Amino acid sequence: MYDVSKLAKDEGLKTAVITNGYMTEDAIREIAPYMDAFRVDLKAFSDSFYNSVCGGAKISHVLDAVMLVSELKRHLELVTLIIPGLNDSKDEISSMLSWEVENLGVAVPHHFTAFTPMYEMTDIRAATRDDVDVVFRMAKEAGLYYPYVGNVMHVEGSTTYCPECEERLLFRTGYVCRMPGVKDGCCAKCGRKIEGIF
C-alpha cells in the first residue's frame, strides 16, 4: 500500500486508506504523507465488543489511531456497522458521539450501516432501517454536521446539507453520489467551505 500510494501521489492521483484503525503510530505517520483520506471503521465503543468480537483487540488503539489521523490533518471519515444487541445501545452510541464531538469536532463524516447476518454471525438479527435511524438521529442531535446512512433506504440519511444555510449539498443513491450543492469545495448557495476532498 505504501509503495502504490507513493506512485499514485507522484502521478497526481488522490489516495485513501480503508482501515479498521488497528495501526501503529509509526505506520500511520509513515503512510499519512501519501494518503489524502482515511476511512476508519469504529466498530463499537466498548472494550468488551473489541475483545469478544474482534479477537482481543482494544478500542483504545483504534481511538488513538483516529486521533492521530485527525492531528495529521488527513481527511477522516468514520464508519460504524450497527449490530443489534452488540453495539447499538443508546448509552454506547451516546458515549461514542460524545467522544467524537469532544475529540474530533462536529465535521467528521460518520457513516452508519445496517448489519446483515452472515458467516460466523448468523445468530444475530439483521439491523433494520429503524435501528439505523435511531443512531442517525442521535448523531444529528449530538451536533454532527455530516452523519449519513448507508445500505438501507433512508432519504434523509442519504442527504448531506450545508451546516450554514441548510442547502442540500449532496445525496447518495446506492453507490452513486451526486453533489448539486457543492461548487469548488464550497456550498453553492452561501459559499461556506465544506469539509472534505472534492
N, C-alpha and C positions, 0 to 999 in steps of 0.2 A: 504494500500500500504506500509506503514511504517513497519507494523508487518511482512508482507510477505517478504519484501526486506531484513529485518534483518535475517530472517530464511534462505533465499536464500544465503546471503553472508556467513552465518555460514557453509553452505554446499559447498561453493566454486563456486557458480553459478554467472554468470555475470548478472547485472541488468541494466534496463534502464527505464526512465520515458518519456512518450509522453505527452506533455502538451501544452496548449495554452499560457503558460507563465504568467498566471494571478495568481501568488502565492505570498504570503508574504515572506519577507526576513526570518522571523523565520522559516517558513515551509521549505524553501529551505535549510537553514542551518541545520535543524533537519534531513532531509532525505538525504542530499548530501553524508554523510559518507557511506551510504548503496547503493548508486547509482553509477554505472560506467559511465553512459551516460545520457544526457538529450537531447531529440529531441523537439525543441520548434517551434510551429507554429508562424511565423511572418506574420500575415495575411495581412498587408499593412504597409505603412509608413506614415500614417496621422491620426490625431485625429478625423477628420471628418468621416473616414471609421469606426474606432473603436467605435465612438459614435453612428453612424446611423446603422451600420450592426451588431455590437457586443453589442448592448443593453446598450450604455452609457459608455463602457469601455474607458480607456485612454491608449494610446500607451506607455506613459512614464513608466507605471507599467511593461509592457512587456519588454521594453528595460532595465529597472533596473534589472529584473529577469535574463535576458540574460547575462548582465554584471556580476552579482553575480556568476552565474554558471561558467563563464569563470574565474573569480577571484579564485574560489574554486578549480580550476584545474580538473573539471569534463569534460569528453569528451562531446562536444557540437556540435549539428547539427541544422541547421535552415531549415524550410520548408515554402515555400510561394506558395499558390494556386493563379494562375494568372486568375483574373476575368475581362473580357473585360469591359472597361469603368468605373470600380470601383477602381482598384488598379494597373493598368498597364501603366499609363502614363510614358513617358520617364523621365520626371522630378522627379516623385515619385520614380521610380526604381533607378535612378541615386543617389538620396538622400539616399535611403536605402543602396545601395552598398558603398557609401562614408562613411556613419556612420559605416558600418560593417568593412571596411578596417581600419578606424581610431581607432575603439574601440576594435575590436576583432582580427585584423590582417587578413592575407590572407589565413589562413589554416583551417578555419572552413568550413566544407562541407555545401553547401546551395543547397537544393533540390527544383526545380521549377516544379510545376504540373499544368495541364490544367483543368480549371473549366468545369463542366458539369451541365447544368440546372437541378434542382430538388427541391423538397419540396417547400419552400417559395421563391425560386429564379428561377422560370421557365420563367420569362420575360427577362432574360439576355441570350445572345447567348453563345454557347459553345466556349471555347478558342481553337484555332487551333494550330497545330504544329508550324505554322509560328509565332503566338503570343508568344509562349513559347520560340521559337528560338531567337527572338529579345532579350528577357530578358537574356537567357543563354549567348548570345554573349556579351551583356553589362557586365555581370558578369566576363567573361573572359577578356574583355578589361579593367575592373577595377582592374584586377590583382589577382582575386580569384584563388587559386590553385584547388579547388575541387567543382566547381558548377556542378550540374548534373540535368538531366531532367527525369521526371517520367510520367507515364501513357499515353504517346504518343510515337510513333516510332521516335526515334532520335538517330541514331547510334553514332554520335559524343558526344551528350549529355548524352549518357548511358555509356560512357567510361571515365575512370579516368587515367591520365598519371602522371608519376613522374615529379615533378616540376624541378628536376635537369637535368635528361637526356632524358626526354620525352618518356621513355619506357611505354608501356601500362601496367598499374598496375592491373586494374580490369575492368570488363564490366558486364552490367546488361541486362537481358532479362526478362521482366515482373518482377516477384518477385524473380528471381534467380540471384544471384551474384557470378561470378567466379573471382578468383584472381590469374591468372597465373603469374603475375609480382611481387607478394609480397611473400617474404620469411622471416619468423621470424620478421614480422613487418617492414621490410625494402624493398627497391627496389631490386629485384633480379639481376638487371643489374649493378647499380652503388653503391648500398649499403646504399643510403640515408634513414634515418629513416622516415617512413611515419606516419603522424599524424593519430591517430585512435586506436581502440582496435581490435586486430586480434587474 
